[in-house]
Every structure is written in C-alpha cells, then in structure tokens.
Amino acid sequence: MTKIKPWLLLFTTAIFLSGCGQQSLTTSTSSNTKESSASLQENHSPGNKTVLADDSFSNLQLDTPPLPVYDSYTLAQRRTKGLITALPMLKNYKTGKVVYLTFDDGPDNKNTPAILDILADENVKATFFVTGRHAELYPDMLRRIYKEGHAIGNHSYDHDYSRLYPSAANYIKEMEKTDGIIFSAIGVRPLITRAPGGTVGHFTKAYLPALRENGYTEFGWNVSSADAAPNHPVAQDFIDNVLSQIDNPAVSSHPTILMHCSEGHEETVKALPAIIKLLKERGYIFGVITPMTPSPW
C-alpha cells in the first residue's frame, strides 16, 4: 500500500478541523398525495428513484443506502400547512460495508460535470453538499445531479461564518435561504446539511436540536481526501490519503469521504477513478447520505 506523505498528514489534520475554507425550469414537483409507505418518485431517468417524505415524516425508515431522500415541502410550506417540521428518531442503516462519496461547494460548470461523468461510467452514486450561491449560478447542473440519482445536501449559501455561527437561529435561517434556491430548481428540499468548516468550534449545544426540529440531519466526514489543503496537492496525494484512512477500524464499516467539486478542484477529478477502484476492490457498496446514514463518528 502506498503510504501517505508526512506533509500531507498535517494538511489532513487541518482539513478535518476546518473542512472547507470560508468563501467571501420547469421544476419537477411531487404530487400532494402521500402514502404511508415510502413514496418513490421517478427521477426523470429510468431506474433512478428518490424517496419523498410524507406529511408526517413517517415513511423515512428505510434500509436502502443508495436511495436519496428529500422533502416535497419547504419549511415555510410545512409551517403554513400546519405540518410537523421535526424529524423523528430514525435507525441507521445496517447493510454491509457502505462507503459515502461526498462532494462539497458545487456545483460548477467544469469539475462537477466531469465528476458526474465518472460516477455514471462507474455506476456509482454520491452526495453533493451544494452552496446556494453555486446553485443559483448553475441550476442546470443541480438538476443534473438530481436527475442522475445522486443526493443533494445543504451547505449554506456561501460559507459566510459571520452569518452562520452567531447563533443556531442564524444557521437555520441560512439553511432555509439555500433550501429555497434548491427547491426552485428541483422541486424538493434536502433533509441533510453539512456545516461549512465542520461543527467543531462552530456549533454550540443549541445547534443540533435546532436542526432536528427543522427537519435536518447534520453530517460531517471521517475520511478526508485533503483536496482543499494548501500548497495545491495533486491527485496522487488524494489517493494516498484515502488509502491511509480507509482501513481504520473506526471508519472502515461506513467511510464518509470528503472531496470537493467546485472550481479549482481539477485534481480531484483526476483522482476519483482510482479512489472508486480501490473502494470497489475492498468490497464496498456506494450509498448516499440520508437521515438514516450512520454518523461518521
């Protein structure tokens, strides 16, 4: 096995602590008819399906890790209709070895489509934690992510820590703003979020309860490609870094891998086929992040 370079360990530590750096249609809507069991919606192309939450979130206890989950209402619509907004307590998936590829900060019009092409060639699903700013710039690419059966998560509007981290109420407001942009493009809202910079040092004890009360589940990562590290590391560094972490017993049953798909991440595109290959060789199936996904830690 190729060993990670010593300098990359330093970058990895930094990226685990900080995550991403701070950055200063016709929609397809669901029917209002709900079912007591999981509602499946065709995702505009044969074989790709999503689960749409029912009015009471009672249909979300699933055992299919590759199946994305969304809400057919925004929070404002739920409040107006008098529907619940809080997610129930859900059991985590218990299905073999599942790996979760996640891509932050997109979409863009160069690296995101290249990543989607690779995922399609490999028949692999992934999760894209998008920013509202990029979703506004590239709504067609957001729609492509959705149509191809990948999961979409909320990664704030533009990483502005001064708006996100004064309070849990500020954070929820930022998530709702981004939800509105996502909803206008694809007709559904995510139930998953990822805190810019990660939760450590940013979240107080008020944040996670506030997220759950508003129908969100927060997800970090436990394997970092370090593709947002300084000094511009290259594709082989990302491959080495994933290799150095993937067999750690603490994460090997459900690795959640952090990568990026926005501008400046051409080396991530180069590394992705080899990363997928090594994961397949280790017998992993590829899931997408949902409220049932095991917490990375």
VOBAVO-500999 format. One record per atom (N, C-alpha, C): x, y, z. Coordinates in steps of 0.001 Angstrom, whole numbers, plus 500000, padded with zeros to 6 digits. Example, Ala and Ser with C-alpha at 12.3 -4.5 7.8 and 13.67 -1.06 7.14 Angstrom:
BEGIN
513190494310507800
512300495500507800
513200496700507800
512850497750507080
513670498940507140
512900500030507870
! end
This chain:
BEGIN
500851498803500000
500000500000500000
500883501244500000
500527502230499185
501280503480499163
501036504246500447
502062504746501065
501909505457502329
501774506939502079
500968507565502928
500756508993502788
502026509751503135
502268510831502427
503447511655502677
503299512376504008
504387512566504768
504281513206506081
503631514574506026
503995515371504978
503422516713504951
501931516680504753
501444515614504110
500016515539503855
499230515247505133
499876514565506079
499209514325507354
498855515638508038
499757516626507912
499490517929508506
498282518565507851
498230518468506506
497093519035505803
495811518313506177
495921516987506341
494734516206506683
494185516646508027
495076516835509001
494635517292510311
493917518620510196
494488519513509393
493871520828509230
492508520725508579
492406519870507578
491146519791506855
490076519129507692
490432518168508559
489436517565509432
488888518614510388
489747519505510848
489312520501511810
488503521596511157
488847521969509922
488230523140509331
487329522853508157
487388521682507559
486552521404506401
486883522342505273
485847522844504602
486062523780503501
486478525125504061
487297525838503325
487666527173503724
486519528138503532
486507529253504241
485450530232504097
485524530870502738
484405531124502085
484297531780500801
483386532992500952
484352534269500833
483578535519500939
482701535520499643
462934526667484885
462867525228484592
461421524914484669
461727524453484424
460464523862484831
460793522883485934
460264523077487110
460621522203488212
459794520948488193
460383519890488775
459643518641488912
459138518556490333
457878518847490557
457317518794491892
456538517523492072
456424517114493332
455741515867493624
454251516096493754
453506515003493698
452079515052493954
451856515310495431
450733515939495772
450401516142497172
449848514887497816
449606513860497011
449128512608497558
450262511893498250
450075511534499516
451105510865500285
450682509445500568
451646508572500818
451370507198501168
452021506891502501
451486505886503202
452049505536504500
453385504842504359
453632504171503226
454931503560502984
455782504498502161
457054504117501957
457995505004501262
457477505357499885
457380506674499602
456913507144498308
458101507281497377
458052506586496253
459133506654495286
458722507542494134
459637508379493700
459381509252492567
460427508992491498
459994508834490247
460958508712489161
461783509982489093
463054509842488965
463968510970488980
464324511381487562
463336511316486676
463428511789485300
464255510908484389
464824509837484883
465525508910484002
465303507503484532
465176506517483655
464807505168484091
465754504626485141
465188504023486176
465990503337487185
466451504210488328
466357505538488184
466779506424489264
465560506872490044
465527506605491337
464379506946492160
464828507706493396
463893508471493945
464113509145495208
462956508818496128
463164509047497418
462092508938498402
461678510353498789
460373510614498732
459838511891499175
459139511688500506
459533512474501485
458935512361502816
457449512654502760
456665511912503530
455245512211503616
455013513349504608
453738513706504805
453420514876505623
453996514788507030
454038513572507581
454456513399508977
455848512795509112
456581512669508016
457905512035508012
457845510582508472
456689509956508346
456538508599508872
457067507528507931
457464507901506718
457880506905505720
459389506878505499
460153507420506435
461581507591506190
462447506464506733
461902505533507466
462726504448507999
462994503433506889
464154503567506259
464494502786505073
465711501922505334
465961500968504431
467155500129504535
467873500045503190
467791501121502404
468381501155501066
469356502325500967
470620502142501336
471567503261501388
471776504024500079
471602503403498883
471809504199497662
470614505048497253
469559505146498061
468334505822497668
468257507208498305
468297508298497508
468220509647498082
466860509927498705
466853510811499690
465640511176500417
465507512697500418
464299513176500108
464027514616500090
462668514892500716
462409516170500957
461095516629501393
460431517349500228
459150517076500004
458443517739498919
457912519113499327
458131519511500593
457754520828501075
458992521590501556
458941522899501434
459904523722502160
459437523828503607
460308524317504472
459896524526505862
458754525529505953
458820526588505141
457744527583505158
456417526954504755
456424526067503774
455197525391503361
454683524473504455
455573523767505132
455149522903506239
454494523736507349
455092524854507666
454519525694508726
453144526224508318
453031526673507074
451765527207506589
450668526156506624
451014524916506287
450048523818506262
449807523199507633
450555523648508622
450407523089509957
450991521694510093
451958521350509243
452599520036509286
453783520061510243
454193518893510696
455348518847511582
456601519208510796
457569519746511492
458856520060510872
459985519226511455
459769518607512612
460842517867513288
460960516456512731
462187516038512473
462416514661512048
462231513701513222
461685512518512967
461617511504514020
462994510892514265
463113510137515334
464334509379515567
464336508181514622
465396508060513841
465477507017512820
466662506109513095
466495504826512778
467572503865512957
468535503936511775
469811503767512055
470822503799511000
470781502538510152
471265502658508925
471396501501508054
472324500462508686
472056499210508437
472894498114508930
473231497163507777
473534497717506621
473693496911505410
475156496824504991
475872495823505476
477215495535504993
478172496710505043
479125496702504112
480131497761504010
479645498791503004
479355499986503504
478847501059502647
479796502246502742
480167502785501600
481004503982501548
480180505126500978
480447506321501484
479720507511501067
480701508522500477
480649508701499151
481434509732498489
480681511044498600
481317512083499119
480652513376499244
481502514464498608
480826515406497967
481486516498497250
480876517814497706
481718518702498230
481259519984498755
481474521122497756
480716522205498001
480954523545497446
480480523759496014
479986522756495334
479492522941493981
478044523409494006
477417523269492824
478025522778491577
478747523886490820
479629523465489912
480188524392488944
479909523836487553
480483524462486532
480200524011485162
481382523303484507
482392522924485327
483559522232484778
483838520936485544
484157521057486814
484530519865487590
483324519017487973
482197519668488286
481009518884488627
480561517987487476
480421518495486239
480027517584485157
481048516488484893
482332516790485066
483357515756484885
483213514669485937
482935515058487180
482719514085488254
481467513262487980
480409513908487538
479176513177487223
479393512170486095
480201512526485125
480506511584484035
481211510344484578
482179510554485481
482907509425486070
481961508557486892
481131509176487709
480185508417488528
479238507597487655
478802508178486549
477918507439485637
478644506258485013
479885506470484591
480668505384483992
480879504243484981
481054504588486259
481327503593487293
480053503046487937
478897503581487553
477610503187488144
477632503365489659
478051504539490081
478215504872491497
477390506114491814
476736506112492972
476008507278493446
476817507994494524
476608509314494626
477352510132495580
476430511205496138
476974512000497068
476228513078497704
476939514395497454
476182515402497041
476720516721496742
476144517725497734
477007518255498608
476605519307499530
476846520645498838
475771521252498360
475883522413497482
475691523702498263
476281524766497757
476033526093498303
474929526765497495
474190527628498158
473141528353497459
473688529231496354
474841529827496601
475444530700495591
475747529936494307
476332528736494434
476642527957493241
475383527377492608
474403527033493427
473147526539492873
472446527614492054
472541528864492488
471985529973491707
472718530138490377
474043529976490416
474841530164489202
474656529029488205
474464527802488711
474442526628487837
473232525727488145
472015526252487988
470838525430488298
470713524209487397
471158524310486154
471077523146485264
471954522001485777
473102522337486351
473969521300486891
473369520698488159
472701521514488957
471992520991490130
470915520010489680
470192520361488642
469162519467488129
469769518169487602
470938518265486998
471570517037486513
471931516116487683
472501516672488750
472822515865489938
471573515129490410
470475515847490508
469220515274490981
468692514205490027
468680514522488759
468114513603487769
468902512304487665
470204512371487953
471029511173487834
471055510337489108
470219510694490065
470023509842491233
471001510032492361
471726511136492371
472619511439493482
471847512216494555
472411512256495756
471782513013496835
472332514435496856
471487515356497272
471859516763497399
471672517180498846
472701517834499398
472630518351500751
472857519852500765
472506520478501865
472581521924502035
473892522283502730
474675523141502094
475997523529502612
476087525033502829
474957525650503142
474826527086503368
474826527858502050
474649529168502158
474618529976500932
476017530202500372
476954530658501209
478278530983500671
479394530892501714
479213530044502730
480269529835503733
480558531061504594
479659531979504705
479945533188505481
479759532880506966
480888532659507649
480840532289509057
480174533367509914
480316534629509511
479746535717510313
478227535662510337
477620535042509327
476172534858509323
475765533528509935
476601532506509794
476228531155510193
476357530898511690
477390531455512314
477759530954513633
477548531895514818
476851533012514647
476475533741515865
475455532994516709
474566532209516039
473515531514516783
472920530411515920
472231529464516599
471537528406515871
470442528982514982
469773530038515445
468719530663514640
469286531226513342
470467531829513427
471123532328512212
471414531192511245
471886530088511789
472243528933510956
471012528391510226
469895528242510944
468667527741510334
468190528707509249
468286529992509507
467890530985508504
468705530822507225
469998530576507378
470869530372506215
470500529094505460
470176528043506206
469759526792505558
468459526993504783
467516527720505368
466244527960504681
466444528774503411
467321529748503447
467597530530502247
468114529630501129
469051528755501458
469619527857500466
468596526824500012
467772526336500941
466685525432500575
465806526038499486
465490527309499637
464617527960498673
465206527947497277
466512528141497192
467193528128495892
467174526720495305
467468525727496140
467453524344495680
466045523948495252
465049524300496061
463661523940495770
463205524543494442
463616525775494165
463197526429492923
463758525728491695
464853524994491864
465474524298490737
464959522887490562
464722522160491668
464394520734491535
463075520341492190
462402521276492861
461082520996493398
461052520221494693
462193520010495329
462270519344496627
463355520030497449
463333519775498763
464390520332499611
465155519199500279
466437519407500554
467234518390501247
466836518278502709
467108517103503274
466956516884504713
468314516727505393
469389516948504641
470741516787505171
471519518084504985
472382518378505954
473217519573505893
474657519203506239
475565520047505821
476969519951506245
477451521341506602
477932521492507815
478372522796508298
479670523214507612
479719524392507005
480984524899506485
482032524970507592
483199524399507320
484245524374508328
484081523286509360
482979522523509283
482715521494510271
482066522060511518
481563521177512353
480843521612513552
481768521975514712
482956521369514750
483859521592515881
484311523054515904
484109523690517039
484485525087517173
483456526056516640
482394525532516024
481354526390515467
479992526170516117
479621524908516301
478314524604516880
478366524698518401
477369525328518993
477119525199520415
476114524055520606
475767523764521844
474835522671522105
473433522958521580
473178524202521150
471848524554520652
471640524163519194
472725523943518457
472597523784517001
471921522486516593
472389521358517093
471857520071516629
470370519901516950
469902520258518168
468455520198518406
467658521112517470
468206522294517184
467511523212516275
467415522628514875
468482521965514426
468446521325513112
467382520234513068
467355519367514068
466364518286514070
464947518839514122
464718519870514902
463373520448514989
462924521045513667
463867521349512795
463536521919511491
463778520928510351
463824519639510704
463839518615509672
465171518371509014
466262518664509688
467592518463509116
468405517468509948
469300516758509270
470317515956509947
471674516420509465
472563516708510390
473896517216510073
474879516062509857
475721516187508806
476715515155508515
478079515763508231
479073515261508948
480459515623508669
481099514560507796
482324514164508155
483073513179507377
484063512486508301
484536511326507907
485572510647508692
486780510229507862
486742510506506570
487895510309505688
488017511561504828
489189512172504830
489401513373504030
490391513106502909
490008513496501712
490958513439500596
492008514531500705
491742515540501541
492615516716501688
492745517494500389
491699517456499559
491794518166498277
491557519666498417
491280520138499642
491206521575499878
492391522067500700
493418521228500818
494599521599501595
495414522660500866
496233523430501592
497073524444500956
498199523818500134
498892524646499406
500055524259498600
499706523345497423
498411523293497094
497971522643495862
498483521207495714
498125520307496610
498481518896496419
497814518360495158
498307517234494682
497853516696493404
497110515386493599
496592514847492500
495690513702492546
496255512527493343
497523512183493124
498091511029493817
498101511226495316
498259512466495770
498188512738497203
496815512398497759
495758512719497006
494408512435497474
494176510925497543
494670510210496540
494546508749496525
495273508158497720
496519508595497945
497300508109499080
496593508400500394
496015509586500488
495370509975501738
494163509097502042
493333508833501038
492186507947501248
492668506544501622
493694506066500937
494249504746501254
494722504663502701
495297505737503198
495853505716504550
494776505693505629
493552506050505275
492483506162506261
491402505094506131
491235504540504943
490059503731504656
490002502444505474
491154501905505871
491166500644506616
491172500827508130
491062502066508584
490973502341510017
489706501691510571
489821500798511563
488628500105512081
487524501051512537
487883502255512941
486879503200513421
485970503702512313
486430503615511072
485645504166509966
485378503157508856
486016502002508880
486015501121507712
484642500552507378
483707500513508337
482380499980508028
481490500996507325
481806502282507467
480970503312506844
481784504584506572
482849504488505774
483644505688505489
482826506743504754
482942507973505222
482308509127504591
483434510030504112
483628510084502805
484835510680502225
484550512108501757
485346513045502248
485212514454501893
486050514778500661
485379515312499639
486041515850498448
485304517121498039
485765517749496970
485150518987496506
484960518926494988
483917519618494514
483613519553493081
483531520925492435
483948521957493122
483828523314492592
485085523706491824
485126524944491410
486261525445490630
487562525264491407
488636524945490679
489939524748491297
490212523338491764
489287522408491526
489463521035492009
489609520037490860
490389520437489879
490651519557488737
491400518290489157
492251518403490181
492997517223490632
492073516198491304
490985516665491885
490002515736492445
489393514888491333
489095515523490213
488560514789489064
489545513706488631
490824514050488596
491846513082488180
491955511914489166
491775512199490447
491943511165491477
490743510242491589
489557510716491209
488330509994491509
488282508574490948
488649508313489698
488563506925489211
489383505943490043
490578506346490451
491422505455491257
490828505250492646
490228506300493218
489600506167494533
488427505199494462
487607505320493439
486482504395493272
486983502969493078
488042502811492303
488597501482492052
489046500820493352
489774501551494189
490266500947495428
489127500622496377
488058501404496351
486900501110497190
486165499866496707
486017499742495400
485379498542494853
486210497300495170
487526497424495084
488391496286495390
488238495827496842
487858496741497724
487667496397499129
486244495948499434
485423495811498416
484096495248498584
483020496203499053
483239497497498881
482250498466499318
481109498600498311
479892498851498845
478820499367498024
478740500862498288
478160501612497358
478176503065497421
476789503576497803
476721504255498936
475472504831499386
475460506340499239
474296506932499503
474174508386499550
473725508778500951
474075509990501352
473752510451502693
472242510719502803
471618510173503855
470228510433504183
470137510535505706
468957510855506247
468843510865507719
469102509517508383
469126508405507611
469404507094508190
470878506717508141
471718507511507500
473125507189507365
473801507238508735
474649506233509050
475365506290510322
476230507537510434
476269508109511611
477123509268511826
478575508901511564
479355509784510935
480757509450510651
481550509078511896
481189509673513047
481950509399514276
481022508933515379
! end
